[in-house]
Amino acid sequence: MYRIGICDDDKILCSLLEEQLQALSADILVKFDIEVWYSGESLEEDLRKGARLDLLFLDIELLEKNGIETGAFIRDEMGDTETHIVYISAKQGYAMELFKMQPLDFLVKPISPKKLREVLERSMKRKKYAKSCFAYQKGGQLFRIPVKDIVYFMSMDKKILIIKKDGQEEFYGKLKTIMDQLPGDFLMIHQSYVIHQPFVMEYSYESIKMMNGDVLSVSKPYRKEVRAKIKQYLKEKMCHVW
């Protein structure tokens, strides 16, 4: 069951989008549980009550609290980085405002069935990846941590700290050794730091600020490579947002 939300004050568009999604559900043989909200306030109320979504189509130009504010509520107040947000709008030009919300995509109305299918397939592919785990040994035991929960790794003496969304773990090892176990969106920025790019809030040439507020230094030997990889990552992210 894939949980999908639609939040738009245009009831006709909501109905059309729901019909398109149901047709895709039958086509790709994945069952969707679809919920519809006509305001950011009603969506936020249900999220506070425990509603959870895999994918949310969120209109930017909502009547009262707009989609950017609602996205900030989801990411900041709810601490939810797992719901894939796809912004929808009749206008373009929101790219930089949306970047901090880490949207999966930005769709301009009217939404084509082809584009909708591409977004759905990308969302499901990322959800599958998010279920993967990082494994490490400690005290003769094997532990696993979901990759989606890891913000960054930090080397301290002979230990590696795993900084997670909800705490940290530690084990003995070397950062360069674990890089082979990690997916492509992990990036070494310093001999002491390996970051998970989806959790990055701000980039600069000399430092990177993570979503948990930690500011990490980018050491000189890594700056050229880090800058190139960050530019590529941003290009891939922003081409969807545009």
Phi, psi and omega in degrees: 000123179253121187270116184239134177245148174233126179231105182203140180278358176269101185295327179294316178297319179301316180296317180295316180296321178297319178297317179298319181293320179296322178295319178293324178303314179292326184287318184262003175060040175236127182279130179253138170255106189254128176241145183237136174232146182253006177206153177295326181296316181291324176297313181299321180299316180289326177295322177297328181279354176116001178298137179230142184231149171273323186216134181231124172267114190237118178290140178281317186269058174288157190296312182255271176283119186281174185294330178292318177294320179293322176297320178296322176299315181296313184284315188269303184288318179277344182065029185263107176255002185265330178292125176281120180259126173246111179282142177233144183197158173275353183239164174247180174096019180257006193310307185292325179294328184274342188303319182294341178276356181050056181289152175286325182194172175226120183246135178264132178290147352288149185270123182282146178302324180297313180294321180298318179296318179301317180295316180299314182295322179292320179298313182293324178295318180291324178295323178295317178297322183296342179278352179289158185233154171260129183251141176212159180253143178207124180059033179081001179251153178259129179240151177231138177234130176303131180303324183296343182266353185270123179273311174195167174251144177226132177268132179219111187058238180259005181260156171244125175265132174259108179273116183254175177296331187235031179142204179209158176231166178214153176201168179272134180170186179234140182300315183297333179288321184280346182302328180293339181273348190262147176296171187293344181268014168264140188221127176278122183246354186192155178298347180251355186225135168233118184259156174257110192301327177299343181262009180278132178263316182219143177246144165215173184296326186253347182207163179225130178259126181270165184294340177275003178097348180290136177251122185245139181283143171258115184284154186306315182299339184259349191299317182296312180294317180298316180299317180296317182289324177294317178299319179293318179298314179296321179300315179295319179293312188285335178294331175286320181294322178291000000 
